[in-house]
Amino acid sequence: MSTHLFTQHITVPASSIDERGHVNNIVYLQWCVDAAEAHWISRTPESLRKGHLWYVINHNITYRAAAFEGERLEIQTWVALNKGVRSKRHFKITRCLDQKILVEGQSIWCLLNGKTLRPTKIPDEISTLFI
């Protein structure tokens, strides 16, 4: 089974730095969610997006090292599994300068019907776009 890898790059802005002088852990999480949403948008037509919404059920993150203002980071995300209404998405954030992995994790997302806001089985039409 092949998985579509989505990659984004970011330069750490001053607004992401906390009182300890490095990127705040919540910011890493936001970058991962933003990358997942960008991946969804990049692979799906607007008509499909209007009929479906994704909501996070669970995040599991391991913080391995800190990032600092001005550093260039690579954010990667991919879908590992779609089953029923749930999708397992992985992510990794790496510092470009030395290829040090800063963050690794996974999230479980639930697909909702865009009109009823109720969980809906992930159709092949969506699943095949990511796996």
C-alpha positions as protocol buffer text, in pm:
chain_id: "A"
residue {
  index: 1
  type: MET
  ca { x: 0 y: 0 z: 0 }
}
residue {
  index: 2
  type: SER
  ca { x: 140 y: 340 z: -102 }
}
residue {
  index: 3
  type: THR
  ca { x: 79 y: 653 z: 102 }
}
residue {
  index: 4
  type: HIS
  ca { x: 75 y: 1010 z: -27 }
}
residue {
  index: 5
  type: LEU
  ca { x: 330 y: 1216 z: 169 }
}
residue {
  index: 6
  type: PHE
  ca { x: 255 y: 1586 z: 209 }
}
residue {
  index: 7
  type: THR
  ca { x: 538 y: 1828 z: 292 }
}
residue {
  index: 8
  type: GLN
  ca { x: 541 y: 2193 z: 400 }
}
residue {
  index: 9
  type: HIS
  ca { x: 823 y: 2422 z: 509 }
}
residue {
  index: 10
  type: ILE
  ca { x: 810 y: 2696 z: 768 }
}
residue {
  index: 11
  type: THR
  ca { x: 1055 y: 2946 z: 911 }
}
residue {
  index: 12
  type: VAL
  ca { x: 995 y: 2977 z: 1285 }
}
residue {
  index: 13
  type: PRO
  ca { x: 848 y: 3322 z: 1358 }
}
residue {
  index: 14
  type: ALA
  ca { x: 909 y: 3516 z: 1680 }
}
residue {
  index: 15
  type: SER
  ca { x: 540 y: 3471 z: 1767 }
}
residue {
  index: 16
  type: SER
  ca { x: 598 y: 3095 z: 1812 }
}
residue {
  index: 17
  type: ILE
  ca { x: 859 y: 3138 z: 2086 }
}
residue {
  index: 18
  type: ASP
  ca { x: 760 y: 3092 z: 2450 }
}
residue {
  index: 19
  type: GLU
  ca { x: 913 y: 3220 z: 2776 }
}
residue {
  index: 20
  type: ARG
  ca { x: 1175 y: 2941 z: 2763 }
}
residue {
  index: 21
  type: GLY
  ca { x: 1310 y: 3079 z: 2436 }
}
residue {
  index: 22
  type: HIS
  ca { x: 1200 y: 2799 z: 2202 }
}
residue {
  index: 23
  type: VAL
  ca { x: 890 y: 2699 z: 2005 }
}
residue {
  index: 24
  type: ASN
  ca { x: 595 y: 2634 z: 2235 }
}
residue {
  index: 25
  type: ASN
  ca { x: 468 y: 2274 z: 2227 }
}
residue {
  index: 26
  type: ILE
  ca { x: 116 y: 2387 z: 2135 }
}
residue {
  index: 27
  type: VAL
  ca { x: 257 y: 2562 z: 1827 }
}
residue {
  index: 28
  type: TYR
  ca { x: 402 y: 2234 z: 1697 }
}
residue {
  index: 29
  type: LEU
  ca { x: 57 y: 2079 z: 1734 }
}
residue {
  index: 30
  type: GLN
  ca { x: -103 y: 2368 z: 1545 }
}
residue {
  index: 31
  type: TRP
  ca { x: 150 y: 2330 z: 1264 }
}
residue {
  index: 32
  type: CYS
  ca { x: 63 y: 1959 z: 1239 }
}
residue {
  index: 33
  type: VAL
  ca { x: -311 y: 2032 z: 1224 }
}
residue {
  index: 34
  type: ASP
  ca { x: -249 y: 2305 z: 965 }
}
residue {
  index: 35
  type: ALA
  ca { x: -44 y: 2062 z: 753 }
}
residue {
  index: 36
  type: ALA
  ca { x: -320 y: 1799 z: 775 }
}
residue {
  index: 37
  type: GLU
  ca { x: -576 y: 2055 z: 659 }
}
residue {
  index: 38
  type: ALA
  ca { x: -350 y: 2172 z: 376 }
}
residue {
  index: 39
  type: HIS
  ca { x: -300 y: 1809 z: 271 }
}
residue {
  index: 40
  type: TRP
  ca { x: -680 y: 1759 z: 263 }
}
residue {
  index: 41
  type: ILE
  ca { x: -727 y: 2073 z: 55 }
}
residue {
  index: 42
  type: SER
  ca { x: -445 y: 1982 z: -186 }
}
residue {
  index: 43
  type: ARG
  ca { x: -590 y: 1637 z: -265 }
}
residue {
  index: 44
  type: THR
  ca { x: -964 y: 1704 z: -279 }
}
residue {
  index: 45
  type: PRO
  ca { x: -1195 y: 1911 z: -499 }
}
residue {
  index: 46
  type: GLU
  ca { x: -1404 y: 2178 z: -330 }
}
residue {
  index: 47
  type: SER
  ca { x: -1723 y: 1982 z: -397 }
}
residue {
  index: 48
  type: LEU
  ca { x: -1591 y: 1692 z: -188 }
}
residue {
  index: 49
  type: ARG
  ca { x: -1473 y: 1922 z: 92 }
}
residue {
  index: 50
  type: LYS
  ca { x: -1815 y: 2089 z: 117 }
}
residue {
  index: 51
  type: GLY
  ca { x: -1978 y: 1754 z: 191 }
}
residue {
  index: 52
  type: HIS
  ca { x: -1730 y: 1637 z: 455 }
}
residue {
  index: 53
  type: LEU
  ca { x: -1552 y: 1769 z: 765 }
}
residue {
  index: 54
  type: TRP
  ca { x: -1272 y: 1619 z: 973 }
}
residue {
  index: 55
  type: TYR
  ca { x: -1256 y: 1640 z: 1352 }
}
residue {
  index: 56
  type: VAL
  ca { x: -967 y: 1526 z: 1568 }
}
residue {
  index: 57
  type: ILE
  ca { x: -1041 y: 1254 z: 1822 }
}
residue {
  index: 58
  type: ASN
  ca { x: -688 y: 1207 z: 1960 }
}
residue {
  index: 59
  type: HIS
  ca { x: -334 y: 1346 z: 1932 }
}
residue {
  index: 60
  type: ASN
  ca { x: -23 y: 1157 z: 2041 }
}
residue {
  index: 61
  type: ILE
  ca { x: 298 y: 1359 z: 2019 }
}
residue {
  index: 62
  type: THR
  ca { x: 659 y: 1296 z: 2112 }
}
residue {
  index: 63
  type: TYR
  ca { x: 875 y: 1607 z: 2145 }
}
residue {
  index: 64
  type: ARG
  ca { x: 1239 y: 1516 z: 2072 }
}
residue {
  index: 65
  type: ALA
  ca { x: 1421 y: 1850 z: 2046 }
}
residue {
  index: 66
  type: ALA
  ca { x: 1352 y: 2224 z: 2044 }
}
residue {
  index: 67
  type: ALA
  ca { x: 1329 y: 2467 z: 1754 }
}
residue {
  index: 68
  type: PHE
  ca { x: 1422 y: 2833 z: 1773 }
}
residue {
  index: 69
  type: GLU
  ca { x: 1331 y: 3158 z: 1601 }
}
residue {
  index: 70
  type: GLY
  ca { x: 1449 y: 3182 z: 1241 }
}
residue {
  index: 71
  type: GLU
  ca { x: 1507 y: 2808 z: 1193 }
}
residue {
  index: 72
  type: ARG
  ca { x: 1370 y: 2645 z: 878 }
}
residue {
  index: 73
  type: LEU
  ca { x: 1156 y: 2338 z: 949 }
}
residue {
  index: 74
  type: GLU
  ca { x: 1002 y: 2068 z: 734 }
}
residue {
  index: 75
  type: ILE
  ca { x: 660 y: 1935 z: 830 }
}
residue {
  index: 76
  type: GLN
  ca { x: 555 y: 1602 z: 682 }
}
residue {
  index: 77
  type: THR
  ca { x: 219 y: 1431 z: 717 }
}
residue {
  index: 78
  type: TRP
  ca { x: 61 y: 1120 z: 571 }
}
residue {
  index: 79
  type: VAL
  ca { x: -243 y: 902 z: 622 }
}
residue {
  index: 80
  type: ALA
  ca { x: -152 y: 552 z: 740 }
}
residue {
  index: 81
  type: LEU
  ca { x: -496 y: 397 z: 772 }
}
residue {
  index: 82
  type: ASN
  ca { x: -860 y: 467 z: 698 }
}
residue {
  index: 83
  type: LYS
  ca { x: -1111 y: 240 z: 867 }
}
residue {
  index: 84
  type: GLY
  ca { x: -1480 y: 305 z: 913 }
}
residue {
  index: 85
  type: VAL
  ca { x: -1522 y: 668 z: 1014 }
}
residue {
  index: 86
  type: ARG
  ca { x: -1163 y: 705 z: 1140 }
}
residue {
  index: 87
  type: SER
  ca { x: -837 y: 802 z: 979 }
}
residue {
  index: 88
  type: LYS
  ca { x: -492 y: 762 z: 1134 }
}
residue {
  index: 89
  type: ARG
  ca { x: -257 y: 1042 z: 1027 }
}
residue {
  index: 90
  type: HIS
  ca { x: 114 y: 1060 z: 1109 }
}
residue {
  index: 91
  type: PHE
  ca { x: 336 y: 1366 z: 1116 }
}
residue {
  index: 92
  type: LYS
  ca { x: 699 y: 1455 z: 1161 }
}
residue {
  index: 93
  type: ILE
  ca { x: 875 y: 1790 z: 1202 }
}
residue {
  index: 94
  type: THR
  ca { x: 1243 y: 1806 z: 1110 }
}
residue {
  index: 95
  type: ARG
  ca { x: 1495 y: 2091 z: 1133 }
}
residue {
  index: 96
  type: CYS
  ca { x: 1624 y: 2145 z: 778 }
}
residue {
  index: 97
  type: LEU
  ca { x: 1977 y: 2250 z: 878 }
}
residue {
  index: 98
  type: ASP
  ca { x: 2079 y: 1923 z: 1045 }
}
residue {
  index: 99
  type: GLN
  ca { x: 1783 y: 1691 z: 965 }
}
residue {
  index: 100
  type: LYS
  ca { x: 1718 y: 1653 z: 1340 }
}
residue {
  index: 101
  type: ILE
  ca { x: 1370 y: 1516 z: 1409 }
}
residue {
  index: 102
  type: LEU
  ca { x: 1202 y: 1756 z: 1651 }
}
residue {
  index: 103
  type: VAL
  ca { x: 851 y: 1614 z: 1673 }
}
residue {
  index: 104
  type: GLU
  ca { x: 683 y: 1287 z: 1576 }
}
residue {
  index: 105
  type: GLY
  ca { x: 328 y: 1186 z: 1631 }
}
residue {
  index: 106
  type: GLN
  ca { x: -5 y: 1072 z: 1508 }
}
residue {
  index: 107
  type: SER
  ca { x: -364 y: 1188 z: 1521 }
}
residue {
  index: 108
  type: ILE
  ca { x: -690 y: 1003 z: 1486 }
}
residue {
  index: 109
  type: TRP
  ca { x: -946 y: 1197 z: 1284 }
}
residue {
  index: 110
  type: CYS
  ca { x: -1317 y: 1128 z: 1237 }
}
residue {
  index: 111
  type: LEU
  ca { x: -1498 y: 1207 z: 911 }
}
residue {
  index: 112
  type: LEU
  ca { x: -1828 y: 1390 z: 952 }
}
residue {
  index: 113
  type: ASN
  ca { x: -2107 y: 1449 z: 706 }
}
residue {
  index: 114
  type: GLY
  ca { x: -2093 y: 1821 z: 624 }
}
residue {
  index: 115
  type: LYS
  ca { x: -2469 y: 1868 z: 656 }
}
residue {
  index: 116
  type: THR
  ca { x: -2564 y: 1648 z: 952 }
}
residue {
  index: 117
  type: LEU
  ca { x: -2230 y: 1677 z: 1138 }
}
residue {
  index: 118
  type: ARG
  ca { x: -2260 y: 1306 z: 1218 }
}
residue {
  index: 119
  type: PRO
  ca { x: -1979 y: 1054 z: 1169 }
}
residue {
  index: 120
  type: THR
  ca { x: -1980 y: 899 z: 823 }
}
residue {
  index: 121
  type: LYS
  ca { x: -1787 y: 607 z: 678 }
}
residue {
  index: 122
  type: ILE
  ca { x: -1485 y: 718 z: 477 }
}
residue {
  index: 123
  type: PRO
  ca { x: -1578 y: 646 z: 115 }
}
residue {
  index: 124
  type: ASP
  ca { x: -1329 y: 494 z: -129 }
}
residue {
  index: 125
  type: GLU
  ca { x: -1351 y: 822 z: -320 }
}
residue {
  index: 126
  type: ILE
  ca { x: -1166 y: 990 z: -29 }
}
residue {
  index: 127
  type: SER
  ca { x: -956 y: 700 z: 93 }
}
residue {
  index: 128
  type: THR
  ca { x: -789 y: 641 z: -243 }
}
residue {
  index: 129
  type: LEU
  ca { x: -672 y: 1003 z: -257 }
}
residue {
  index: 130
  type: PHE
  ca { x: -449 y: 950 z: 48 }
}
residue {
  index: 131
  type: ILE
  ca { x: -357 y: 581 z: 56 }
}
